[in-house]
Amino acid sequence: MSRADRIKAKLDLLKLLIIVLLTALFGVVGFAVTHYKTLDFVLSLMVSLGIIVLLLALVYLGIDFNKKLNELEKEK
């Protein structure tokens, strides 16, 4: 496997992980919107924590995706 193929495979994996995390983020937000009347302090804290963790993971994956994309451009 060449270096360019390895980078393409890593980019495909990163795209998949970004889609999975976006789906999870929409699920958490959907849960919060659906149950907004019954949210107590602990549940709202957990929803907020989940949203923050998912957003941080998305930012990290986005930065890593851009690095690998730049690396692929330099490779060609």
All heavy atoms as a GROMACS GRO file, in nm:
protein
  599
    1MET      N    1   0.085  -0.117   0.000
    1MET     CA    2   0.000   0.000   0.000
    1MET      C    3   0.090   0.124   0.000
    1MET      O    4   0.177   0.138   0.085
    1MET     CB    5  -0.090  -0.003   0.124
    1MET     CG    6  -0.177   0.120   0.138
    1MET     SD    7  -0.280   0.116   0.287
    1MET     CE    8  -0.430   0.052   0.218
    2SER      N    9   0.066   0.211  -0.094
    2SER     CA   10   0.148   0.332  -0.102
    2SER      C   11   0.105   0.433   0.004
    2SER      O   12   0.000   0.421   0.066
    2SER     CB   13   0.137   0.393  -0.241
    2SER     OG   14   0.008   0.448  -0.260
    3ARG      N   15   0.188   0.532   0.021
    3ARG     CA   16   0.160   0.636   0.121
    3ARG      C   17   0.032   0.713   0.086
    3ARG      O   18  -0.046   0.744   0.175
    3ARG     CB   19   0.280   0.730   0.132
    3ARG     CG   20   0.265   0.836   0.236
    3ARG     CD   21   0.400   0.893   0.276
    3ARG     NE   22   0.388   1.012   0.354
    3ARG     CZ   23   0.358   1.017   0.483
    3ARG    NH1   24   0.333   0.904   0.546
    3ARG    NH2   25   0.352   1.131   0.547
    4ALA      N   26   0.010   0.742  -0.040
    4ALA     CA   27  -0.112   0.814  -0.083
    4ALA      C   28  -0.237   0.730  -0.055
    4ALA      O   29  -0.339   0.784  -0.011
    4ALA     CB   30  -0.103   0.850  -0.230
    5ASP      N   31  -0.228   0.600  -0.080
    5ASP     CA   32  -0.343   0.513  -0.051
    5ASP      C   33  -0.372   0.506   0.098
    5ASP      O   34  -0.488   0.502   0.140
    5ASP     CB   35  -0.317   0.372  -0.105
    5ASP     CG   36  -0.318   0.366  -0.256
    5ASP    OD1   37  -0.380   0.455  -0.318
    5ASP    OD2   38  -0.257   0.273  -0.311
    6ARG      N   39  -0.266   0.505   0.177
    6ARG     CA   40  -0.282   0.502   0.323
    6ARG      C   41  -0.350   0.630   0.372
    6ARG      O   42  -0.438   0.627   0.458
    6ARG     CB   43  -0.148   0.483   0.390
    6ARG     CG   44  -0.155   0.465   0.540
    6ARG     CD   45  -0.016   0.446   0.597
    6ARG     NE   46   0.048   0.327   0.541
    6ARG     CZ   47   0.055   0.210   0.604
    6ARG    NH1   48   0.005   0.197   0.724
    6ARG    NH2   49   0.114   0.108   0.547
    7ILE      N   50  -0.312   0.744   0.315
    7ILE     CA   51  -0.372   0.871   0.354
    7ILE      C   52  -0.518   0.876   0.310
    7ILE      O   53  -0.604   0.924   0.384
    7ILE     CB   54  -0.291   0.989   0.295
    7ILE    CG1   55  -0.152   0.994   0.358
    7ILE    CG2   56  -0.362   1.121   0.318
    7ILE    CD1   57  -0.058   1.092   0.293
    8LYS      N   58  -0.547   0.823   0.190
    8LYS     CA   59  -0.686   0.819   0.143
    8LYS      C   60  -0.773   0.732   0.235
    8LYS      O   61  -0.887   0.765   0.264
    8LYS     CB   62  -0.692   0.767   0.000
    8LYS     CG   63  -0.646   0.866  -0.102
    8LYS     CD   64  -0.654   0.807  -0.242
    8LYS     CE   65  -0.593   0.899  -0.345
    8LYS     NZ   66  -0.597   0.840  -0.480
    9ALA      N   67  -0.718   0.620   0.279
    9ALA     CA   68  -0.792   0.533   0.370
    9ALA      C   69  -0.817   0.604   0.504
    9ALA      O   70  -0.927   0.593   0.561
    9ALA     CB   71  -0.716   0.403   0.393
   10LYS      N   72  -0.717   0.677   0.552
   10LYS     CA   73  -0.734   0.752   0.677
   10LYS      C   74  -0.840   0.861   0.660
   10LYS      O   75  -0.922   0.884   0.750
   10LYS     CB   76  -0.599   0.814   0.716
   10LYS     CG   77  -0.601   0.904   0.835
   10LYS     CD   78  -0.610   0.829   0.964
   10LYS     CE   79  -0.595   0.929   1.078
   10LYS     NZ   80  -0.583   0.867   1.205
   11LEU      N   81  -0.842   0.928   0.544
   11LEU     CA   82  -0.944   1.030   0.518
   11LEU      C   83  -1.084   0.969   0.513
   11LEU      O   84  -1.179   1.029   0.563
   11LEU     CB   85  -0.913   1.102   0.386
   11LEU     CG   86  -0.798   1.202   0.391
   11LEU    CD1   87  -0.765   1.251   0.252
   11LEU    CD2   88  -0.831   1.318   0.483
   12ASP      N   89  -1.096   0.851   0.454
   12ASP     CA   90  -1.226   0.783   0.450
   12ASP      C   91  -1.273   0.749   0.592
   12ASP      O   92  -1.391   0.765   0.625
   12ASP     CB   93  -1.219   0.657   0.366
   12ASP     CG   94  -1.209   0.686   0.218
   12ASP    OD1   95  -1.247   0.798   0.177
   12ASP    OD2   96  -1.164   0.597   0.143
   13LEU      N   97  -1.181   0.702   0.674
   13LEU     CA   98  -1.216   0.670   0.813
   13LEU      C   99  -1.258   0.797   0.888
   13LEU      O  100  -1.355   0.795   0.964
   13LEU     CB  101  -1.098   0.603   0.883
   13LEU     CG  102  -1.118   0.572   1.031
   13LEU    CD1  103  -1.228   0.468   1.049
   13LEU    CD2  104  -0.989   0.526   1.094
   14LEU      N  105  -1.185   0.905   0.867
   14LEU     CA  106  -1.219   1.031   0.935
   14LEU      C  107  -1.355   1.081   0.889
   14LEU      O  108  -1.433   1.132   0.971
   14LEU     CB  109  -1.111   1.136   0.909
   14LEU     CG  110  -0.979   1.114   0.982
   14LEU    CD1  111  -0.875   1.214   0.934
   14LEU    CD2  112  -0.998   1.123   1.131
   15LYS      N  113  -1.386   1.068   0.760
   15LYS     CA  114  -1.519   1.108   0.712
   15LYS      C  115  -1.628   1.027   0.780
   15LYS      O  116  -1.732   1.081   0.820
   15LYS     CB  117  -1.529   1.092   0.560
   15LYS     CG  118  -1.460   1.201   0.483
   15LYS     CD  119  -1.494   1.194   0.335
   15LYS     CE  120  -1.424   1.080   0.270
   15LYS     NZ  121  -1.437   1.079   0.123
   16LEU      N  122  -1.605   0.897   0.792
   16LEU     CA  123  -1.703   0.810   0.857
   16LEU      C  124  -1.723   0.850   1.002
   16LEU      O  125  -1.836   0.859   1.051
   16LEU     CB  126  -1.658   0.665   0.847
   16LEU     CG  127  -1.745   0.563   0.919
   16LEU    CD1  128  -1.878   0.549   0.847
   16LEU    CD2  129  -1.674   0.431   0.929
   17LEU      N  130  -1.614   0.876   1.073
   17LEU     CA  131  -1.624   0.914   1.214
   17LEU      C  132  -1.694   1.049   1.231
   17LEU      O  133  -1.771   1.068   1.326
   17LEU     CB  134  -1.485   0.917   1.278
   17LEU     CG  135  -1.418   0.782   1.298
   17LEU    CD1  136  -1.276   0.802   1.349
   17LEU    CD2  137  -1.498   0.696   1.393
   18ILE      N  138  -1.668   1.143   1.140
   18ILE     CA  139  -1.736   1.272   1.147
   18ILE      C  140  -1.886   1.255   1.127
   18ILE      O  141  -1.966   1.315   1.200
   18ILE     CB  142  -1.675   1.369   1.043
   18ILE    CG1  143  -1.535   1.412   1.088
   18ILE    CG2  144  -1.763   1.491   1.023
   18ILE    CD1  145  -1.457   1.489   0.984
   19ILE      N  146  -1.926   1.171   1.033
   19ILE     CA  147  -2.069   1.147   1.010
   19ILE      C  148  -2.133   1.080   1.132
   19ILE      O  149  -2.244   1.117   1.173
   19ILE     CB  150  -2.089   1.062   0.882
   19ILE    CG1  151  -2.053   1.146   0.759
   19ILE    CG2  152  -2.232   1.011   0.871
   19ILE    CD1  153  -2.047   1.067   0.631
   20VAL      N  154  -2.063   0.986   1.192
   20VAL     CA  155  -2.116   0.917   1.311
   20VAL      C  156  -2.132   1.016   1.426
   20VAL      O  157  -2.235   1.015   1.496
   20VAL     CB  158  -2.024   0.799   1.350
   20VAL    CG1  159  -2.056   0.748   1.489
   20VAL    CG2  160  -2.036   0.688   1.248
   21LEU      N  161  -2.034   1.102   1.448
   21LEU     CA  162  -2.042   1.199   1.557
   21LEU      C  163  -2.150   1.303   1.532
   21LEU      O  164  -2.219   1.346   1.626
   21LEU     CB  165  -1.908   1.265   1.581
   21LEU     CG  166  -1.803   1.177   1.648
   21LEU    CD1  167  -1.672   1.251   1.660
   21LEU    CD2  168  -1.849   1.130   1.783
   22LEU      N  169  -2.168   1.344   1.407
   22LEU     CA  170  -2.277   1.437   1.376
   22LEU      C  171  -2.413   1.373   1.401
   22LEU      O  172  -2.504   1.438   1.454
   22LEU     CB  173  -2.268   1.483   1.230
   22LEU     CG  174  -2.171   1.595   1.201
   22LEU    CD1  175  -2.160   1.619   1.052
   22LEU    CD2  176  -2.214   1.722   1.271
   23THR      N  177  -2.426   1.246   1.366
   23THR     CA  178  -2.550   1.174   1.392
   23THR      C  179  -2.577   1.165   1.543
   23THR      O  180  -2.690   1.185   1.589
   23THR     CB  181  -2.544   1.034   1.331
   23THR    OG1  182  -2.516   1.044   1.192
   23THR    CG2  183  -2.675   0.960   1.349
   24ALA      N  184  -2.473   1.136   1.619
   24ALA     CA  185  -2.489   1.128   1.765
   24ALA      C  186  -2.525   1.265   1.822
   24ALA      O  187  -2.608   1.275   1.913
   24ALA     CB  188  -2.360   1.077   1.828
   25LEU      N  189  -2.463   1.371   1.769
   25LEU     CA  190  -2.493   1.506   1.817
   25LEU      C  191  -2.639   1.541   1.790
   25LEU      O  192  -2.708   1.594   1.877
   25LEU     CB  193  -2.400   1.606   1.750
   25LEU     CG  194  -2.417   1.752   1.790
   25LEU    CD1  195  -2.383   1.770   1.937
   25LEU    CD2  196  -2.332   1.841   1.704
   26PHE      N  197  -2.687   1.511   1.670
   26PHE     CA  198  -2.828   1.538   1.639
   26PHE      C  199  -2.920   1.453   1.726
   26PHE      O  200  -3.029   1.497   1.763
   26PHE     CB  201  -2.857   1.514   1.491
   26PHE     CG  202  -2.796   1.617   1.401
   26PHE    CD1  203  -2.740   1.580   1.281
   26PHE    CD2  204  -2.793   1.751   1.436
   26PHE    CE1  205  -2.684   1.674   1.196
   26PHE    CE2  206  -2.737   1.846   1.353
   26PHE     CZ  207  -2.682   1.807   1.233
   27GLY      N  208  -2.878   1.332   1.759
   27GLY     CA  209  -2.959   1.248   1.847
   27GLY      C  210  -2.969   1.305   1.987
   27GLY      O  211  -3.077   1.306   2.048
   28VAL      N  212  -2.859   1.356   2.039
   28VAL     CA  213  -2.861   1.415   2.174
   28VAL      C  214  -2.946   1.542   2.175
   28VAL      O  215  -3.026   1.563   2.266
   28VAL     CB  216  -2.716   1.445   2.222
   28VAL    CG1  217  -2.717   1.527   2.349
   28VAL    CG2  218  -2.641   1.315   2.243
   29VAL      N  219  -2.930   1.625   2.073
   29VAL     CA  220  -3.010   1.747   2.065
   29VAL      C  221  -3.157   1.712   2.047
   29VAL      O  222  -3.246   1.773   2.109
   29VAL     CB  223  -2.959   1.838   1.950
   29VAL    CG1  224  -3.054   1.953   1.925
   29VAL    CG2  225  -2.821   1.891   1.982
   30GLY      N  226  -3.187   1.612   1.965
   30GLY     CA  227  -3.325   1.568   1.947
   30GLY      C  228  -3.386   1.516   2.076
   30GLY      O  229  -3.503   1.543   2.107
   31PHE      N  230  -3.308   1.442   2.152
   31PHE     CA  231  -3.356   1.394   2.282
   31PHE      C  232  -3.388   1.510   2.375
   31PHE      O  233  -3.490   1.511   2.443
   31PHE     CB  234  -3.250   1.303   2.346
   31PHE     CG  235  -3.284   1.262   2.486
   31PHE    CD1  236  -3.372   1.159   2.510
   31PHE    CD2  237  -3.228   1.329   2.594
   31PHE    CE1  238  -3.404   1.121   2.639
   31PHE    CE2  239  -3.259   1.293   2.724
   31PHE     CZ  240  -3.347   1.189   2.747
   32ALA      N  241  -3.299   1.609   2.377
   32ALA     CA  242  -3.320   1.724   2.465
   32ALA      C  243  -3.442   1.803   2.424
   32ALA      O  244  -3.519   1.850   2.509
   32ALA     CB  245  -3.196   1.813   2.465
   33VAL      N  246  -3.462   1.819   2.294
   33VAL     CA  247  -3.578   1.894   2.246
   33VAL      C  248  -3.707   1.817   2.275
   33VAL      O  249  -3.808   1.876   2.314
   33VAL     CB  250  -3.563   1.924   2.095
   33VAL    CG1  251  -3.692   1.977   2.035
   33VAL    CG2  252  -3.450   2.024   2.072
   34THR      N  253  -3.703   1.688   2.257
   34THR     CA  254  -3.823   1.606   2.280
   34THR      C  255  -3.862   1.604   2.428
   34THR      O  256  -3.981   1.607   2.462
   34THR     CB  257  -3.798   1.461   2.232
   34THR    OG1  258  -3.760   1.465   2.096
   34THR    CG2  259  -3.923   1.378   2.248
   35HIS      N  260  -3.764   1.600   2.517
   35HIS     CA  261  -3.791   1.586   2.660
   35HIS      C  262  -3.762   1.714   2.738
   35HIS      O  263  -3.725   1.708   2.854
   35HIS     CB  264  -3.706   1.472   2.718
   35HIS     CG  265  -3.743   1.338   2.663
   35HIS    ND1  266  -3.701   1.295   2.540
   35HIS    CD2  267  -3.817   1.238   2.714
   35HIS    CE1  268  -3.748   1.174   2.518
   35HIS    NE2  269  -3.819   1.137   2.622
   36TYR      N  270  -3.779   1.828   2.675
   36TYR     CA  271  -3.741   1.952   2.742
   36TYR      C  272  -3.826   1.981   2.866
   36TYR      O  273  -3.780   2.048   2.958
   36TYR     CB  274  -3.746   2.070   2.645
   36TYR     CG  275  -3.884   2.116   2.608
   36TYR    CD1  276  -3.945   2.222   2.675
   36TYR    CD2  277  -3.954   2.056   2.504
   36TYR    CE1  278  -4.071   2.264   2.641
   36TYR    CE2  279  -4.080   2.097   2.470
   36TYR     CZ  280  -4.138   2.202   2.538
   36TYR     OH  281  -4.264   2.244   2.504
   37LYS      N  282  -3.948   1.931   2.871
   37LYS     CA  283  -4.033   1.958   2.987
   37LYS      C  284  -3.994   1.874   3.108
   37LYS      O  285  -4.019   1.913   3.222
   37LYS     CB  286  -4.179   1.931   2.953
   37LYS     CG  287  -4.239   2.036   2.863
   37LYS     CD  288  -4.387   2.011   2.841
   37LYS     CE  289  -4.444   2.117   2.750
   37LYS     NZ  290  -4.587   2.094   2.724
   38THR      N  291  -3.934   1.759   3.085
   38THR     CA  292  -3.902   1.669   3.196
   38THR      C  293  -3.753   1.670   3.232
   38THR      O  294  -3.710   1.586   3.311
   38THR     CB  295  -3.944   1.525   3.161
   38THR    OG1  296  -3.873   1.484   3.044
   38THR    CG2  297  -4.092   1.516   3.139
   39LEU      N  298  -3.677   1.760   3.174
   39LEU     CA  299  -3.534   1.765   3.206
   39LEU      C  300  -3.512   1.822   3.345
   39LEU      O  301  -3.558   1.930   3.377
   39LEU     CB  302  -3.459   1.852   3.104
   39LEU     CG  303  -3.441   1.796   2.963
   39LEU    CD1  304  -3.367   1.897   2.877
   39LEU    CD2  305  -3.367   1.666   2.965
   40ASP      N  306  -3.442   1.747   3.429
   40ASP     CA  307  -3.402   1.801   3.558
   40ASP      C  308  -3.256   1.846   3.547
   40ASP      O  309  -3.197   1.846   3.439
   40ASP     CB  310  -3.420   1.696   3.668
   40ASP     CG  311  -3.342   1.569   3.642
   40ASP    OD1  312  -3.289   1.554   3.532
   40ASP    OD2  313  -3.334   1.486   3.734
   41PHE      N  314  -3.199   1.887   3.658
   41PHE     CA  315  -3.064   1.944   3.656
   41PHE      C  316  -2.961   1.843   3.609
   41PHE      O  317  -2.876   1.873   3.524
   41PHE     CB  318  -3.028   1.996   3.795
   41PHE     CG  319  -2.888   2.049   3.802
   41PHE    CD1  320  -2.855   2.169   3.741
   41PHE    CD2  321  -2.789   1.977   3.867
   41PHE    CE1  322  -2.726   2.217   3.746
   41PHE    CE2  323  -2.660   2.024   3.873
   41PHE     CZ  324  -2.628   2.145   3.812
   42VAL      N  325  -2.966   1.721   3.662
   42VAL     CA  326  -2.866   1.620   3.630
   42VAL      C  327  -2.875   1.581   3.482
   42VAL      O  328  -2.773   1.572   3.412
   42VAL     CB  329  -2.882   1.496   3.720
   42VAL    CG1  330  -2.788   1.385   3.678
   42VAL    CG2  331  -2.861   1.533   3.865
   43LEU      N  332  -2.996   1.561   3.433
   43LEU     CA  333  -3.014   1.521   3.294
   43LEU      C  334  -2.971   1.632   3.198
   43LEU      O  335  -2.906   1.606   3.097
   43LEU     CB  336  -3.158   1.480   3.269
   43LEU     CG  337  -3.188   1.409   3.137
   43LEU    CD1  338  -3.100   1.285   3.123
   43LEU    CD2  339  -3.334   1.372   3.128
   44SER      N  340  -3.005   1.755   3.231
   44SER     CA  341  -2.964   1.866   3.145
   44SER      C  342  -2.811   1.885   3.150
   44SER      O  343  -2.749   1.921   3.050
   44SER     CB  344  -3.035   1.995   3.184
   44SER     OG  345  -3.008   2.030   3.317
   45LEU      N  346  -2.751   1.858   3.265
   45LEU     CA  347  -2.606   1.865   3.276
   45LEU      C  348  -2.540   1.757   3.189
   45LEU      O  349  -2.441   1.784   3.119
   45LEU     CB  350  -2.564   1.848   3.422
   45LEU     CG  351  -2.416   1.860   3.452
   45LEU    CD1  352  -2.369   2.003   3.429
   45LEU    CD2  353  -2.388   1.817   3.594
   46MET      N  354  -2.595   1.637   3.190
   46MET     CA  355  -2.541   1.528   3.108
   46MET      C  356  -2.559   1.556   2.959
   46MET      O  357  -2.470   1.527   2.878
   46MET     CB  358  -2.608   1.395   3.144
   46MET     CG  359  -2.572   1.343   3.280
   46MET     SD  360  -2.395   1.312   3.289
   46MET     CE  361  -2.357   1.387   3.442
   47VAL      N  362  -2.673   1.612   2.921
   47VAL     CA  363  -2.696   1.647   2.781
   47VAL      C  364  -2.595   1.754   2.738
   47VAL      O  365  -2.535   1.745   2.631
   47VAL     CB  366  -2.841   1.695   2.759
   47VAL    CG1  367  -2.858   1.763   2.624
   47VAL    CG2  368  -2.938   1.578   2.771
   48SER      N  369  -2.574   1.854   2.823
   48SER     CA  370  -2.478   1.959   2.791
   48SER      C  371  -2.337   1.903   2.781
   48SER      O  372  -2.262   1.938   2.689
   48SER     CB  373  -2.482   2.068   2.898
   48SER     OG  374  -2.608   2.125   2.907
   49LEU      N  375  -2.301   1.816   2.873
   49LEU     CA  376  -2.170   1.754   2.870
   49LEU      C  377  -2.152   1.669   2.744
   49LEU      O  378  -2.046   1.672   2.679
   49LEU     CB  379  -2.149   1.669   2.995
   49LEU     CG  380  -2.012   1.605   3.012
   49LEU    CD1  381  -1.906   1.712   3.030
   49LEU    CD2  382  -2.013   1.510   3.129
   50GLY      N  383  -2.256   1.595   2.707
   50GLY     CA  384  -2.251   1.514   2.586
   50GLY      C  385  -2.234   1.600   2.461
   50GLY      O  386  -2.156   1.566   2.371
   51ILE      N  387  -2.304   1.711   2.455
   51ILE     CA  388  -2.292   1.801   2.340
   51ILE      C  389  -2.151   1.860   2.332
   51ILE      O  390  -2.091   1.866   2.225
   51ILE     CB  391  -2.399   1.911   2.347
   51ILE    CG1  392  -2.537   1.851   2.318
   51ILE    CG2  393  -2.369   2.025   2.249
   51ILE    CD1  394  -2.652   1.947   2.340
   52ILE      N  395  -2.097   1.899   2.446
   52ILE     CA  396  -1.962   1.957   2.449
   52ILE      C  397  -1.859   1.855   2.405
   52ILE      O  398  -1.770   1.884   2.324
   52ILE     CB  399  -1.931   2.014   2.589
   52ILE    CG1  400  -2.015   2.138   2.615
   52ILE    CG2  401  -1.783   2.045   2.602
   52ILE    CD1  402  -2.011   2.186   2.757
   53VAL      N  403  -1.869   1.733   2.455
   53VAL     CA  404  -1.773   1.627   2.419
   53VAL      C  405  -1.783   1.596   2.269
   53VAL      O  406  -1.681   1.582   2.200
   53VAL     CB  407  -1.796   1.501   2.504
   53VAL    CG1  408  -1.721   1.382   2.448
   53VAL    CG2  409  -1.757   1.527   2.648
   54LEU      N  410  -1.904   1.586   2.217
   54LEU     CA  411  -1.920   1.557   2.075
   54LEU      C  412  -1.867   1.670   1.988
   54LEU      O  413  -1.803   1.645   1.885
   54LEU     CB  414  -2.067   1.529   2.043
   54LEU     CG  415  -2.122   1.396   2.094
   54LEU    CD1  416  -2.273   1.391   2.076
   54LEU    CD2  417  -2.055   1.280   2.024
   55LEU      N  418  -1.890   1.793   2.029
   55LEU     CA  419  -1.839   1.907   1.952
   55LEU      C  420  -1.686   1.911   1.955
   55LEU      O  421  -1.623   1.938   1.853
   55LEU     CB  422  -1.897   2.038   2.005
   55LEU     CG  423  -2.042   2.066   1.968
   55LEU    CD1  424  -2.090   2.193   2.036
   55LEU    CD2  425  -2.057   2.077   1.817
   56LEU      N  426  -1.627   1.883   2.071
   56LEU     CA  427  -1.481   1.880   2.079
   56LEU      C  428  -1.423   1.770   1.991
   56LEU      O  429  -1.320   1.790   1.925
   56LEU     CB  430  -1.436   1.862   2.224
   56LEU     CG  431  -1.454   1.983   2.315
   56LEU    CD1  432  -1.419   1.947   2.459
   56LEU    CD2  433  -1.370   2.100   2.267
   57ALA      N  434  -1.488   1.655   1.990
   57ALA     CA  435  -1.441   1.545   1.906
   57ALA      C  436  -1.454   1.582   1.758
   57ALA      O  437  -1.365   1.551   1.677
   57ALA     CB  438  -1.520   1.418   1.936
   58LEU      N  439  -1.563   1.651   1.722
   58LEU     CA  440  -1.580   1.694   1.584
   58LEU      C  441  -1.474   1.794   1.543
   58LEU      O  442  -1.421   1.788   1.432
   58LEU     CB  443  -1.720   1.752   1.563
   58LEU     CG  444  -1.832   1.652   1.544
   58LEU    CD1  445  -1.967   1.722   1.549
   58LEU    CD2  446  -1.815   1.582   1.412
   59VAL      N  447  -1.442   1.887   1.631
   59VAL     CA  448  -1.337   1.985   1.601
   59VAL      C  449  -1.203   1.915   1.582
   59VAL      O  450  -1.130   1.943   1.487
   59VAL     CB  451  -1.330   2.093   1.712
   59VAL    CG1  452  -1.205   2.176   1.699
   59VAL    CG2  453  -1.454   2.180   1.709
   60TYR      N  454  -1.171   1.822   1.670
   60TYR     CA  455  -1.045   1.748   1.658
   60TYR      C  456  -1.039   1.670   1.527
   60TYR      O  457  -0.937   1.673   1.457
   60TYR     CB  458  -1.028   1.653   1.777
   60TYR     CG  459  -0.909   1.562   1.762
   60TYR    CD1  460  -0.781   1.612   1.780
   60TYR    CD2  461  -0.925   1.430   1.725
   60TYR    CE1  462  -0.670   1.529   1.763
   60TYR    CE2  463  -0.816   1.347   1.708
   60TYR     CZ  464  -0.689   1.397   1.727
   60TYR     OH  465  -0.580   1.316   1.709
   61LEU      N  466  -1.147   1.601   1.492
   61LEU     CA  467  -1.148   1.524   1.369
   61LEU      C  468  -1.141   1.614   1.247
   61LEU      O  469  -1.078   1.579   1.146
   61LEU     CB  470  -1.272   1.435   1.363
   61LEU     CG  471  -1.274   1.316   1.458
   61LEU    CD1  472  -1.406   1.243   1.448
   61LEU    CD2  473  -1.159   1.224   1.430
   62GLY      N  474  -1.204   1.730   1.254
   62GLY     CA  475  -1.196   1.825   1.143
   62GLY      C  476  -1.055   1.875   1.122
   62GLY      O  477  -1.007   1.886   1.008
   63ILE      N  478  -0.986   1.906   1.230
   63ILE     CA  479  -0.847   1.950   1.220
   63ILE      C  480  -0.759   1.839   1.165
   63ILE      O  481  -0.675   1.861   1.076
   63ILE     CB  482  -0.797   2.000   1.358
   63ILE    CG1  483  -0.867   2.129   1.396
   63ILE    CG2  484  -0.646   2.018   1.358
   63ILE    CD1  485  -0.843   2.173   1.539
   64ASP      N  486  -0.778   1.717   1.215
   64ASP     CA  487  -0.701   1.603   1.167
   64ASP      C  488  -0.730   1.576   1.019
   64ASP      O  489  -0.639   1.544   0.941
   64ASP     CB  490  -0.732   1.479   1.251
   64ASP     CG  491  -0.631   1.369   1.232
   64ASP    OD1  492  -0.517   1.399   1.191
   64ASP    OD2  493  -0.666   1.252   1.257
   65PHE      N  494  -0.856   1.591   0.978
   65PHE     CA  495  -0.894   1.572   0.838
   65PHE      C  496  -0.822   1.672   0.749
   65PHE      O  497  -0.768   1.636   0.644
   65PHE     CB  498  -1.046   1.587   0.824
   65PHE     CG  499  -1.097   1.556   0.686
   65PHE    CD1  500  -1.122   1.426   0.648
   65PHE    CD2  501  -1.120   1.657   0.594
   65PHE    CE1  502  -1.169   1.396   0.521
   65PHE    CE2  503  -1.166   1.629   0.467
   65PHE     CZ  504  -1.191   1.497   0.431
   66ASN      N  505  -0.818   1.798   0.791
   66ASN     CA  506  -0.750   1.900   0.711
   66ASN      C  507  -0.600   1.874   0.703
   66ASN      O  508  -0.539   1.895   0.598
   66ASN     CB  509  -0.776   2.039   0.768
   66ASN     CG  510  -0.914   2.089   0.734
   66ASN    OD1  511  -0.971   2.050   0.634
   66ASN    ND2  512  -0.968   2.174   0.819
   67LYS      N  513  -0.539   1.828   0.811
   67LYS     CA  514  -0.396   1.795   0.809
   67LYS      C  515  -0.368   1.683   0.709
   67LYS      O  516  -0.273   1.690   0.631
   67LYS     CB  517  -0.348   1.754   0.948
   67LYS     CG  518  -0.330   1.867   1.043
   67LYS     CD  519  -0.280   1.816   1.177
   67LYS     CE  520  -0.271   1.928   1.278
   67LYS     NZ  521  -0.231   1.879   1.411
   68LYS      N  522  -0.450   1.579   0.714
   68LYS     CA  523  -0.430   1.466   0.623
   68LYS      C  524  -0.456   1.507   0.478
   68LYS      O  525  -0.390   1.460   0.386
   68LYS     CB  526  -0.520   1.348   0.661
   68LYS     CG  527  -0.484   1.284   0.791
   68LYS     CD  528  -0.345   1.221   0.782
   68LYS     CE  529  -0.308   1.161   0.915
   68LYS     NZ  530  -0.172   1.107   0.915
   69LEU      N  531  -0.552   1.595   0.456
   69LEU     CA  532  -0.581   1.643   0.322
   69LEU      C  533  -0.464   1.724   0.267
   69LEU      O  534  -0.424   1.706   0.152
   69LEU     CB  535  -0.708   1.728   0.325
   69LEU     CG  536  -0.778   1.753   0.193
   69LEU    CD1  537  -0.816   1.623   0.126
   69LEU    CD2  538  -0.899   1.839   0.214
   70ASN      N  539  -0.405   1.809   0.350
   70ASN     CA  540  -0.287   1.884   0.308
   70ASN      C  541  -0.169   1.791   0.281
   70ASN      O  542  -0.093   1.811   0.188
   70ASN     CB  543  -0.249   1.988   0.414
   70ASN     CG  544  -0.347   2.100   0.421
   70ASN    OD1  545  -0.420   2.128   0.325
   70ASN    ND2  546  -0.353   2.166   0.536
   71GLU      N  547  -0.157   1.687   0.364
   71GLU     CA  548  -0.051   1.588   0.345
   71GLU      C  549  -0.069   1.514   0.212
   71GLU      O  550   0.028   1.486   0.142
   71GLU     CB  551  -0.053   1.490   0.462
   71GLU     CG  552   0.065   1.401   0.475
   71GLU     CD  553   0.057   1.316   0.600
   71GLU    OE1  554   0.013   1.367   0.706
   71GLU    OE2  555   0.096   1.199   0.592
   72LEU      N  556  -0.194   1.484   0.177
   72LEU     CA  557  -0.222   1.416   0.050
   72LEU      C  558  -0.189   1.508  -0.068
   72LEU      O  559  -0.138   1.462  -0.170
   72LEU     CB  560  -0.366   1.372   0.047
   72LEU     CG  561  -0.412   1.294  -0.077
   72LEU    CD1  562  -0.335   1.163  -0.087
   72LEU    CD2  563  -0.561   1.267  -0.072
   73GLU      N  564  -0.219   1.637  -0.055
   73GLU     CA  565  -0.188   1.731  -0.162
   73GLU      C  566  -0.037   1.741  -0.183
   73GLU      O  567   0.009   1.751  -0.296
   73GLU     CB  568  -0.245   1.868  -0.131
   73GLU     CG  569  -0.395   1.877  -0.144
   73GLU     CD  570  -0.450   2.011  -0.100
   73GLU    OE1  571  -0.374   2.093  -0.045
   73GLU    OE2  572  -0.570   2.033  -0.119
   74LYS      N  573   0.040   1.739  -0.075
   74LYS     CA  574   0.185   1.745  -0.086
   74LYS      C  575   0.242   1.617  -0.147
   74LYS      O  576   0.345   1.618  -0.213
   74LYS     CB  577   0.248   1.768   0.050
   74LYS     CG  578   0.225   1.906   0.105
   74LYS     CD  579   0.287   1.921   0.242
   74LYS     CE  580   0.254   2.056   0.302
   74LYS     NZ  581   0.305   2.069   0.439
   75GLU      N  582   0.173   1.506  -0.124
   75GLU     CA  583   0.218   1.376  -0.173
   75GLU      C  584   0.208   1.368  -0.326
   75GLU      O  585   0.291   1.307  -0.390
   75GLU     CB  586   0.135   1.265  -0.109
   75GLU     CG  587   0.189   1.127  -0.125
   75GLU     CD  588   0.316   1.104  -0.048
   75GLU    OE1  589   0.336   1.164   0.059
   75GLU    OE2  590   0.396   1.023  -0.095
   76LYS      N  591   0.108   1.432  -0.382
   76LYS     CA  592   0.087   1.425  -0.527
   76LYS      C  593   0.159   1.530  -0.599
   76LYS      O  594   0.233   1.595  -0.613
   76LYS     CB  595  -0.061   1.438  -0.561
   76LYS     CG  596  -0.139   1.317  -0.518
   76LYS     CD  597  -0.278   1.323  -0.565
   76LYS     CE  598  -0.350   1.194  -0.528
   76LYS     NZ  599  -0.481   1.184  -0.577
   0.00000   0.00000   0.00000
